[in-house]
Amino acid sequence: MEGWFLQLSRVNTGAEKGIQTIILLTLWFVWKEQNNRIFQSTQRTVRRLLADLQDEARVWCLAGAKDLSLPVAPPDRE
């Protein structure tokens, strides 16, 4: 695990940094979901969790996470 994290921290391009941010954001979301299930007795479906993760990534892009905007798809426009 330590070697993987060290390799992850040695990214150079914007796309790599964006992927790194998505990985960390996903891990954070899984950790928060685990805490909600244990301490709040609540749970989201996988579909809801992924939708919330996409929404959070878009908010981060709007807040200035420029490298994250590369791998994040734009919102659906209908």
Secondary structure by P-SEA (a helix, b strand, c coil): caaaaaaaaccccaaaaaaaaaaaaaaaaaaaaaaaaacccccccaaaaaaaaaaaaaaaaaaccccccccccccccc
